[in-house]
Amino acid sequence: MTHVFDADGHICEPPRVWEEYAERAFRDRVLQVRKLGQPWSELFAEGHGLGVNPAPACIVGRIADDVDWSEILPGSYEPSARLEVMTEEGIDEACFFPSIYLLYGDIRDPEVAAASCRAYNRWIADFCKQDPSRLHAVGLVPLQSPKLAVEEAKRIADLNLRGLCFRPERFDGLALYDPSLDPLWTIAVEQNLPVCVHGSFGTRMPSFATARYQSTNTFFTHMICHPFEQMAAVLDLIGGGVLDRFPRLRVGFFESGLGWLPYWLQRLDEHFEVMGHLAPQLRRRPTEVFREQCFVSMEAEERSGLETLVALGLVGSVLWGSDYPHYDAKYPGAYAAAEATFVAVGHDVRDQIVGRNPRRFFGLAPF
């Protein structure tokens, strides 16, 4: 029987993250949700409201509703409730990413960003202690300061978290191939921690989406924020030579689907062949680099994209994530939908995508 690993689940941060886990000196400034009357809650950072009620995006099927953060599902913040959801869905293990704390890139002060990361990382580590055999998580690193990011990466290893996570947008213009980040990649390799690039909408960071649409219409910004930023992150890490300099570094690109990837790798390969002299730091064919060191998460019904990756010999780079409990997650029945896709594609892809691949990516012992 297939052992199912959800490689991209989410939690929703409860108030105790900022009320108990944040250091007292930073409790008013770390990321947090504050109540502003009924039924409205607002996300705050550095003591200022961001003008966003995050609750509708974090509850399955509620994106169009006026809901409050107090209504988030127990399975998103209580480990025992999450274990029940996983069992109900046929999921044996899961790795969790933040929800509102994915917006930590909006914090300008590096010290506050680092304090936010520390608070979240401590809390999620305790969350996973409920059942370490089934519950896993990655930790956030504050790329607002490469030095502070390295310090937090060391703590992440000590907390027994399963990887380093950050957004794909550039933090204060910092490119992922900048030499100042080499110590971070070194820690990741030394500690066997994969790098997880995971975006979200709602950010005020400079990005493709916010530059073109100024966050005025979520339909437009959400359409492009995930795939466009991930394409740029792939370009920075592969084209910028990071993965050639660190051949043992593993990188995953999450929550953007996989339909964009075949086109992007083909285009990268063509540029490598024709313009490779302009990128001497890139020493291998980009598709080869991706096959050997990179992973991408798929959504449940991406049959055509998965078939293309299978044809390209990249099924070993595919992970599956439920996205529970976010508004657009398929629940109940997330894994059942993915299973139908795996059966349709064939080629024994299921055991790789929900079994061997996530264990290899997150550095867990194979069965």
N, C-alpha and C positions, 0 to 999 in steps of 0.2 A: 504493500500500500504506500502511496506517495506521501512523503513527509513535506508539508506545505509551509513555506517560509514567506511571510509578507515583508518585503524589503522596504516598503514605504508606507507605513502607517503613521498616524499623527496622534498627538495628545493635545489637550487644551489646558493651558496653564491655570491652575487654581490660585486664589489670592495668597495662599501660604508661600508661593514662590517669592513674591516681593515683600510679604509681611513677616516671614520667618527666615527664609533662606538667604535673602539679600542682607549684606552687612548694614548695620544700623546707619552708618554715615551716608549710605546711598539709597536708603529705602524710599525717599521721596522722588528720586530721579531715575531709578531703573524703570524699564518697561513695565507697565501695569495697566489694569483696567479699573476705572473709577466710575462709580454710580452717579449719574446726573439726572435723577428723577425717573419716573416711570414712562415707558419701559426702556429707557435709553441708558446705555453705558458707553463710555468713550475710552479710547486708548490714549495713554499719556506716556511721554518720554522726556527726560530731563526737566520734569515738572510742568511741561506744557502739553495741552491737549492737541492731538493730531487730527481732530475732526472726523474720526472714524469710529463707528460702532462695529467691533469685530464679530459680534455674536452671529449675525445672519450667515456669514461665510463659514462658520465653524460648527454648524449643526446641519445634519443631513436634510436636504430638501427645504431649507428655510431661508434661502438667499433673498427672497422677495418679502420677507416678513419683518415686523417690528418685534424683535426678540432681544432679551437681555442676557448678559454674560452668566447670570445665575441660572439660566436655562440650558447650559451646555450639558451634554449627555454624561452620565456617570462613567460610562466606558471610556471617556476621554481624559479622565483625571484620577480615577480610582483603580488601582491595579487589579483588585479582585473582580470588579465589574468588567474590566477590559479582558481578563482571562475568560470570563463567561462569554463575552462577545466572540472572542477568538474560537472558543470551543463550538459555539453555535454556528459559526461560519466555516468550520472545518480547517482552521488555521492552527498549526502546531507552534510556530514561533513567529515573532514579529520584531522588527526594528523600528523605533519611533523617532520622528522628527518633530520639531516644535510647531506651533501654530502662530500665535501673536509674536513669539520671540524670534520668528523669522524676519520680523521687521526691525531687528536690532541695528540694521544698517542705517536706519534713519537717525541714530544717535550720533551727534557730532563730537562730543567729548570722549576721547579714547578711554579715560578712566571709568566713566559711567558705562560705556559699552562693555568694558572688561568686567565690571561689577555685575552687569546684567547677565553676561555669559556665565560667570561663576555661580550666581544664584540659580539659574536654570540648570546648569550641569550638576550641581549638588542635588537638586530636587529630583531630576530624572534618574540619577544614579540610585537614589533611595527608592524611587518608584520601581525600578527593575529588580531590586533586592527581594521583592515579594516572591518572585519565581525566576531566578537567573537562568534556568534552563529554557524558559520560553520567552522572557521579556528582555529585549536588548534596546540600546539607544545610542545615538551619536551625540557628541558634545559640540557646542558652538565655540568658535574662536574669533576674537575681535580683530578683524583685519584693519580696523581704524589705526592700529599700531602693530607693525610686524613683531616688535619686541614683546608686547603684551600677548600677542597671538601665540608666540613660542612658549611663553610662560603658561598660558592656559592649556596648550597642547600637552605639556608635561603633566598637568593636573588631570586632564582627561584620561591619560594612560593610568594614572594612579587610581582613578575612580572606576576603572574597569569598563569604561564606555568603549563602544566599538568603532569609533571613527571621528574624524574632524569634519565639521560642517560649516559652510558659509554660503552666502548668496552669490549668484553669478555676476551681479553688477560690480563695477569697479568702486572700491572704497576710496573716496578722495582721489580718484584718478589712478589708483594703484593697479598696474597690470599684473596678472598672475605670473608672468615670466620675469618680473622685476627681480634682480638678484637679492634684494632685501628679504625676499620670501624663501630663499634657499634654506635657511636654518629651520623653517617650518616644515619643508619637505623632508629635510634630514630627520627631524624628530618623527615624522609620520612613518618613514621607512624603518628607523631604528626600533620603534614601538609596534610595528606591524599594524598601523592604523590606516585604513583607507581614507581618502579625501572624498567628501560628499558635497557636491555642488547642488544646492536646492533653492529654487526661487519661490516667490509668491507674488500675488498682486497686492496693491494697497500701499506700496512703498513710495516714499518721497525722494528716494535716491535718484540721481541722474541716471537715466536709462533710455533705451530705445523707445519704450512706451511713453514715459513721462515727457520726453523731449518732443515727441510728435503730437501727443494728445493732451498733455498737461493735466492728466488724471481727471479730465472733465466727464468722461463717459467710460464706465467700467467695461462695457461691452468691447470697446476698442482696445483699451489698455490690457485687459485680460487675454484678448485674442493673441497678442504678440509678445507679452512680457516673458512667458515661459520659454517658447522655442527660440526667439531671437536672442535672448541673453545666453541661453545654453549653447547656441551655435557660436557665439562670440567666445564663451569660456573654452569650448573645444579648440577653437582657433588659437587662443592664447596659450593653452597648455601644450597642444601638439605643435602648432606652427611656431610657438615661441621657444621650443626646444626643451621645455621643462621635463617631459617624459623621456627624452633622450639623455638628459643629464642625470635623471633618477630612474633608471630602468626597472627598479623594484617597487616604484610608487604605483598604487592602484587608485583610480579615480572613477567615481560614479556621477552620472548626470541624471537628476531626479525630477519627476513630475512635469515633464514636457512632452511625454509620449515618445514614440520612436519613428514616426513617419518622416520626420525631417532628416534623420540621420543618414540614410543611403545617399540622398542627394548631396548632403554636405560633405560626406567622405569622398564621393566621386569628384566633387569640385576641388576639394583639397588635394586629391591625388593628381588631378590635371595641373593644378598650379605647381605642385612639387616637380612634375615632369618638365614643365615649360619655364617656370620662374624659380626653380630651386636655388639658383645662384644668388637670389635675393634673400634667401632664408638659410644661410649656411649652418645655422644652429639646428636645423631639422635634417637629421641624417637617415631617417627611415621613411618609407612610404606611409603616409598618414593612416591608411586603412590597416596596415600592419601594426602600427603603434596602437591603434584603438583595439584591435583584436587581442593584443598581448597584455594591455594594461588598463583598458577602460570598460565601463559598464554603463548601461542605460536602462531606465525603468520603463515598462510598458503599461498601458491601461488594458482593461479586461478584454475589450472587443477590437483590438488593433490587429485583425487578421492579416490584412494586406501588407502592412509594414513588417510584421513578423515574418511572413513568407519571404519578403525581400531580403531580410537579414539572414534567414536560413540559407537562401541561395548564395549569399555573399560569404558564407562560412562564419557568421558572427553570432550564432545562437548562444555561444559560450559567453557572450557579453551582455545577455539580456536578463533583467530582473523583473519581478512583478510586484506591484504595490496596490493595496486596497484603497488608500487615501482616506479611510475612515478616520474621523467622523465628519469630514468636511462636506459642505453643501452639495457638491457634485459627485460624492462617492456613491457607489452602487451598494445600497444596504437596505434590506438583507440581500444576500446572494452575490457578493463581490467575487468570491473565489469560484462559485458555480459558473459565472459568466466567463471568467478566465479559462476555466476547465473546458468549456465549450469551444473556445478559440483554440486551445491546445489540441483538442481532438480533431478539429477541422484542419489544422496545419499538419498534424502528424509528425513523422520523423522523430518520435520520442522526445519532443521538445519539453514536455511538462517536467520530467524529472530533472532536467538541467535548470530550467528557469525558476522553479520553486523549490529545488533541492540543492543540487551541487553548486550552481552559480552563486547564490547568496552566501553560502557557507565559505566559499573561496573568497568572495569579495570582502566579507566582514572578518576574515581571519579566524573563522571557527573551524574546529576539527571536522573533517569529513566523516560521514557515517560509514 
